[in-house]
Amino acid sequence: MAQTEDMGINFHTRKWVKPEDLNANGTLFGGSLLRWIDEEAAIYAIIQLGNYRVVTKFISEINFEASAQQGDLIEMGLIATHFGRTSLTMRAVVRNMITRRTILTIDRIVFVNVDEEGRPTPHGYSSITYNRDRMPTEHPQTGTIRTV
Ligand SMILES: CC(C)(COP(=O)(O)OP(=O)(O)OC[C@H]1O[C@@H](n2cnc3c(N)ncnc32)[C@H](O)[C@@H]1OP(=O)(O)O)[C@@H](O)C(=O)NCCC(=O)NCCS
């Protein structure tokens, strides 16, 4: 594992590998991991682009470098690598919290910022925020405006 690969990445989310997350081999099921990463990437994109309406467009080659066992603690990290006009590209790393071994890397996860009709729409951002200054205030399901 190259520590330099992880530079700049914040590992926000931790998971405990449970029986329902295992494959037939008794190790972490790749599908569970991808579900967690897709959700993590969606939340990251919402925070960066200030819009609840973001959709997964593209996931590049996924390299499962090591496995995890039941009871292991893993952590997931994401960092934005490119702000496009309507898209955001992220890099993902998942690692074992105890051994620090990298379990998986994904070089490019692309999310697209869409409007009410599901059409790509410019997000207007070009750099990462480390704060909560872009949090959307309007919820897409309810239309509620939350000020607090
Ligand atoms: C996301 C969606 C609206 C984009 O529509 P589209 O016609 O491809 O839109 P565009 O060609 O205008 O591309 C939009 C952005 O995506 C990027 N993009 C398109 N195809 C891409 C690909 N294969 N890889 C990486 N980026 C891609 C474009 O470069 C563009 O980014 P930019 O504006 O920052 O330059 C449409 O493909 C869609 O609805 N897909 C389903 C999304 C979904 O439901 N995801 C959940 C998984 S089921």
The ligand as a MOL file (V3000), in Angstrom:
LIG
                    3D

  0  0  0     0  0            999 V3000
M  V30 BEGIN CTAB
M  V30 COUNTS 48 50 0 0 0
M  V30 BEGIN ATOM
M  V30 1 C -26.2680 11.4660 -15.9630 0
M  V30 2 C -26.9960 11.7780 -17.2590 0
M  V30 3 C -28.1030 12.7680 -17.0080 0
M  V30 4 C -25.9360 12.4150 -18.1680 0
M  V30 5 O -26.4960 12.5770 -19.4200 0
M  V30 6 P -25.5230 12.7620 -20.7000 0
M  V30 7 O -26.3840 12.8970 -21.8830 0
M  V30 8 O -24.4520 11.7320 -20.6700 0
M  V30 9 O -24.9000 14.1660 -20.3610 0
M  V30 10 P -23.6600 14.8800 -20.9980 0
M  V30 11 O -23.1620 14.1760 -22.2310 0
M  V30 12 O -24.0630 16.3120 -21.0940 0
M  V30 13 O -22.5310 14.7190 -19.8910 0
M  V30 14 C -22.7120 15.2590 -18.6100 0
M  V30 15 C -21.3910 15.2150 -17.8930 0
M  V30 16 O -21.0150 13.8560 -17.6900 0
M  V30 17 C -19.7300 13.6140 -18.2340 0
M  V30 18 N -19.7240 12.2810 -18.7940 0
M  V30 19 C -20.5910 11.7950 -19.7060 0
M  V30 20 N -20.2750 10.5330 -19.9900 0
M  V30 21 C -19.1980 10.2110 -19.2400 0
M  V30 22 C -18.4160 9.0340 -19.0850 0
M  V30 23 N -18.6680 7.9270 -19.7670 0
M  V30 24 N -17.3950 9.0720 -18.2180 0
M  V30 25 C -17.1160 10.1790 -17.5110 0
M  V30 26 N -17.8390 11.3390 -17.6070 0
M  V30 27 C -18.8620 11.3300 -18.4720 0
M  V30 28 C -19.5460 14.6580 -19.3050 0
M  V30 29 O -18.1830 14.8960 -19.5520 0
M  V30 30 C -20.2440 15.8440 -18.6800 0
M  V30 31 O -19.4060 16.4310 -17.7210 0
M  V30 32 P -19.0130 18.0300 -17.7630 0
M  V30 33 O -20.2950 18.7980 -17.9890 0
M  V30 34 O -18.4580 18.3060 -16.4050 0
M  V30 35 O -18.0360 18.2000 -18.8490 0
M  V30 36 C -27.5830 10.4960 -17.9340 0
M  V30 37 O -26.5460 9.7220 -18.5090 0
M  V30 38 C -28.3280 9.6430 -16.9280 0
M  V30 39 O -29.4110 9.9920 -16.4850 0
M  V30 40 N -27.7230 8.5060 -16.5350 0
M  V30 41 C -28.2880 7.6510 -15.4980 0
M  V30 42 C -27.7840 8.1220 -14.1350 0
M  V30 43 C -28.2590 7.2390 -13.0370 0
M  V30 44 O -29.4350 6.9380 -12.9260 0
M  V30 45 N -27.3380 6.8150 -12.1960 0
M  V30 46 C -27.6300 5.9390 -11.1130 0
M  V30 47 C -27.1350 4.5800 -11.4150 0
M  V30 48 S -28.4150 3.5160 -11.9670 0
M  V30 END ATOM
M  V30 BEGIN BOND
M  V30 1 1 1 2
M  V30 2 1 2 3
M  V30 3 1 2 4
M  V30 4 1 2 36
M  V30 5 1 4 5
M  V30 6 1 5 6
M  V30 7 2 6 7
M  V30 8 1 6 8
M  V30 9 1 6 9
M  V30 10 1 9 10
M  V30 11 2 10 11
M  V30 12 1 10 12
M  V30 13 1 10 13
M  V30 14 1 13 14
M  V30 15 1 14 15
M  V30 16 1 15 16
M  V30 17 1 15 30
M  V30 18 1 16 17
M  V30 19 1 17 18
M  V30 20 1 17 28
M  V30 21 1 18 19
M  V30 22 1 18 27
M  V30 23 2 19 20
M  V30 24 1 20 21
M  V30 25 1 21 22
M  V30 26 2 21 27
M  V30 27 1 22 23
M  V30 28 2 22 24
M  V30 29 1 24 25
M  V30 30 2 25 26
M  V30 31 1 26 27
M  V30 32 1 28 29
M  V30 33 1 28 30
M  V30 34 1 30 31
M  V30 35 1 31 32
M  V30 36 2 32 33
M  V30 37 1 32 34
M  V30 38 1 32 35
M  V30 39 1 36 37
M  V30 40 1 36 38
M  V30 41 2 38 39
M  V30 42 1 38 40
M  V30 43 1 40 41
M  V30 44 1 41 42
M  V30 45 1 42 43
M  V30 46 2 43 44
M  V30 47 1 43 45
M  V30 48 1 45 46
M  V30 49 1 46 47
M  V30 50 1 47 48
M  V30 END BOND
M  V30 END CTAB
M  END
